[in-house]
Amino acid sequence: MDGKSRSEIALIFLFVAVAIVFVVQTFSFRSGSATLFPRMTAAVVIFGGMLLLAENYLPESLRRVVAEPVDLVDRDEFEQTDEVTPATEPSDQSDESAVRWGQLTERQFLFAAVTGYVVGSYAFSILLATPLFVAGYGYWNNQRTLYVAVLVLSSVAICMVFISLANAPLDRGLLFPRGIL
């Protein structure tokens, strides 16, 4: 835990605490089969959190797997470049979005985005909050519009699969108690 910041340690403890609450809440379920998914998910989160907290005490081979940063997407492939070619000149106009977004650090944006996602999910629904979060995060990271659109559609499709197959009420929120579908 020596190399981790306080906020990272606090976030890991928060994830583990929420996972423990998930397990405890499953004991009130009427159906035994309904407990499987939250318990398995919580077990993965708890195990992963414990590995992250104990990474300095792990053998080197396991520490590399746990602690090495991983990019699921090759950023060079998806980032837009602002190269100046002889046919194009850089514009003298400042980009409004760069000024607007440039006022937040990455950590501040991530905190605001995750907070907005949690509040939006609770108030409206996960089905509405997820594509908005994905679109905002993609825009923040300067991803191509097509790439962000594919991710947004994928997030909606994943939510729809959970709604139809797992009978999960992802279309419901505080303001839409009966759902939006």
VEXDREN-2710 file (C-alpha; in Angstrom, 1 decimal):
% VEXDREN-2710
k/r/px/py/pz
1/MET/0.0/0.0/0.0
2/ASP/3.1/2.2/0.1
3/GLY/2.9/3.2/-3.5
4/LYS/-0.9/4.0/-3.5
5/SER/-2.4/7.4/-2.8
6/ARG/-4.9/7.8/-0.1
7/SER/-7.7/8.3/-2.6
8/GLU/-6.8/5.0/-4.3
9/ILE/-6.8/3.1/-1.1
10/ALA/-10.1/4.7/-0.1
11/LEU/-11.7/3.8/-3.4
12/ILE/-10.5/0.2/-3.0
13/PHE/-12.0/0.0/0.5
14/LEU/-15.2/1.6/-0.8
15/PHE/-15.5/-1.1/-3.5
16/VAL/-14.9/-3.9/-1.0
17/ALA/-17.4/-2.4/1.4
18/VAL/-20.1/-2.2/-1.3
19/ALA/-19.3/-5.8/-2.4
20/ILE/-19.7/-6.9/1.2
21/VAL/-23.1/-5.1/1.4
22/PHE/-24.1/-6.9/-1.8
23/VAL/-23.4/-10.3/-0.2
24/VAL/-25.2/-9.4/3.0
25/GLN/-28.3/-8.1/1.1
26/THR/-28.5/-11.4/-0.8
27/PHE/-29.5/-13.2/2.4
28/SER/-32.9/-11.4/2.2
29/PHE/-33.6/-12.7/-1.3
30/ARG/-36.5/-15.1/-1.6
31/SER/-35.0/-16.9/-4.6
32/GLY/-31.8/-18.9/-4.1
33/SER/-30.9/-18.6/-7.8
34/ALA/-31.1/-14.8/-7.6
35/THR/-28.2/-14.7/-5.1
36/LEU/-25.7/-16.2/-7.5
37/PHE/-24.9/-13.2/-9.7
38/PRO/-24.4/-10.6/-6.9
39/ARG/-22.4/-13.0/-4.7
40/MET/-20.1/-14.0/-7.6
41/THR/-19.6/-10.3/-8.6
42/ALA/-19.0/-9.4/-5.0
43/ALA/-16.5/-12.2/-4.6
44/VAL/-14.5/-11.0/-7.6
45/VAL/-14.5/-7.4/-6.3
46/ILE/-13.5/-8.5/-2.8
47/PHE/-10.7/-10.8/-4.1
48/GLY/-9.4/-8.1/-6.6
49/GLY/-9.5/-5.4/-3.9
50/MET/-7.6/-7.6/-1.5
51/LEU/-5.0/-8.3/-4.2
52/LEU/-4.6/-4.6/-4.9
53/LEU/-4.2/-3.8/-1.2
54/ALA/-1.6/-6.5/-0.7
55/GLU/0.3/-6.1/-3.9
56/ASN/3.6/-5.2/-2.2
57/TYR/3.5/-8.5/-0.4
58/LEU/2.8/-10.6/-3.5
59/PRO/5.4/-12.6/-5.4
60/GLU/6.9/-10.7/-8.3
61/SER/5.2/-12.7/-11.0
62/LEU/1.8/-12.1/-9.4
63/ARG/2.5/-8.5/-8.6
64/ARG/3.1/-7.7/-12.2
65/VAL/-0.3/-9.1/-13.1
66/VAL/-2.0/-7.2/-10.3
67/ALA/-0.1/-3.9/-10.5
68/GLU/0.9/-3.3/-14.1
69/PRO/-1.3/-0.7/-15.8
70/VAL/-3.2/-2.2/-18.7
71/ASP/-4.8/-0.4/-21.6
72/LEU/-7.7/-2.3/-23.0
73/VAL/-7.6/-0.1/-26.1
74/ASP/-4.5/1.0/-27.9
75/ARG/-4.8/4.8/-27.5
76/ASP/-2.6/5.6/-30.5
77/GLU/-5.0/3.7/-32.7
78/PHE/-8.1/5.7/-31.5
79/GLU/-6.7/9.1/-30.7
80/GLN/-7.1/11.9/-33.2
81/THR/-4.0/13.7/-34.2
82/ASP/-3.7/17.4/-34.8
83/GLU/-0.8/17.2/-37.3
84/VAL/-0.3/20.1/-39.5
85/THR/0.2/19.2/-43.1
86/PRO/1.2/21.6/-45.9
87/ALA/-2.4/21.6/-47.2
88/THR/-3.9/22.6/-43.8
89/GLU/-3.1/25.5/-41.5
90/PRO/-3.8/25.5/-37.8
91/SER/-6.7/27.8/-37.0
92/ASP/-6.3/30.8/-34.8
93/GLN/-9.6/30.3/-33.1
94/SER/-9.4/28.6/-29.8
95/ASP/-11.4/25.4/-29.4
96/GLU/-14.3/26.1/-27.0
97/SER/-14.5/22.5/-25.8
98/ALA/-10.8/22.6/-24.9
99/VAL/-11.2/25.7/-22.8
100/ARG/-14.4/24.4/-21.2
101/TRP/-13.0/20.9/-20.5
102/GLY/-9.5/22.1/-19.8
103/GLN/-10.6/23.6/-16.5
104/LEU/-10.9/20.2/-14.9
105/THR/-8.1/17.8/-14.2
106/GLU/-8.5/14.2/-15.2
107/ARG/-9.1/13.2/-11.6
108/GLN/-11.7/15.9/-11.1
109/PHE/-13.5/14.9/-14.3
110/LEU/-13.5/11.2/-13.3
111/PHE/-14.9/12.0/-9.9
112/ALA/-17.6/14.2/-11.4
113/ALA/-18.4/11.7/-14.1
114/VAL/-18.7/8.7/-11.7
115/THR/-20.7/10.8/-9.2
116/GLY/-23.0/11.9/-12.1
117/TYR/-23.3/8.3/-13.2
118/VAL/-24.3/7.1/-9.7
119/VAL/-26.8/10.0/-9.2
120/GLY/-28.2/9.6/-12.7
121/SER/-28.6/5.9/-12.3
122/TYR/-30.4/6.3/-9.0
123/ALA/-32.6/9.2/-10.2
124/PHE/-33.4/8.2/-13.7
125/SER/-32.1/4.7/-14.6
126/ILE/-29.0/2.8/-15.4
127/LEU/-30.3/2.4/-19.0
128/LEU/-30.3/6.2/-19.4
129/ALA/-27.2/7.0/-17.3
130/THR/-24.8/4.5/-18.9
131/PRO/-24.9/5.7/-22.5
132/LEU/-24.5/9.3/-21.2
133/PHE/-21.5/8.4/-19.1
134/VAL/-19.9/6.4/-21.9
135/ALA/-20.5/9.3/-24.4
136/GLY/-19.1/11.9/-21.9
137/TYR/-16.1/9.8/-21.1
138/GLY/-15.4/9.2/-24.7
139/TYR/-15.7/12.8/-25.6
140/TRP/-13.4/13.8/-22.7
141/ASN/-10.7/11.4/-23.9
142/ASN/-11.0/12.8/-27.5
143/GLN/-12.1/9.5/-29.0
144/ARG/-13.5/9.4/-32.5
145/THR/-17.2/10.0/-32.8
146/LEU/-17.8/6.7/-34.5
147/TYR/-15.9/4.8/-31.8
148/VAL/-17.9/6.6/-29.0
149/ALA/-21.2/5.8/-30.9
150/VAL/-20.3/2.1/-31.1
151/LEU/-19.5/2.1/-27.3
152/VAL/-22.8/3.9/-26.5
153/LEU/-24.8/1.4/-28.6
154/SER/-22.9/-1.5/-27.0
155/SER/-23.7/-0.1/-23.5
156/VAL/-27.4/0.1/-24.4
157/ALA/-27.3/-3.4/-25.8
158/ILE/-25.6/-4.8/-22.6
159/CYS/-28.3/-3.1/-20.5
160/MET/-31.0/-4.5/-22.7
161/VAL/-29.5/-8.0/-22.4
162/PHE/-29.6/-7.7/-18.6
163/ILE/-33.1/-6.4/-18.7
164/SER/-34.4/-9.2/-20.9
165/LEU/-32.3/-12.2/-19.7
166/ALA/-31.8/-11.4/-16.0
167/ASN/-35.0/-9.6/-15.5
168/ALA/-33.0/-6.7/-14.0
169/PRO/-34.9/-3.5/-13.6
170/LEU/-32.2/-1.3/-15.2
171/ASP/-34.8/0.9/-16.8
172/ARG/-36.2/2.1/-13.4
173/GLY/-35.1/4.9/-11.2
174/LEU/-36.4/7.2/-8.5
175/LEU/-38.2/9.4/-11.0
176/PHE/-39.3/6.4/-13.2
177/PRO/-40.4/3.7/-10.7
178/ARG/-42.3/1.8/-13.3
179/GLY/-39.5/2.0/-15.8
180/ILE/-39.0/3.8/-19.1
181/LEU/-39.6/0.7/-21.3
END
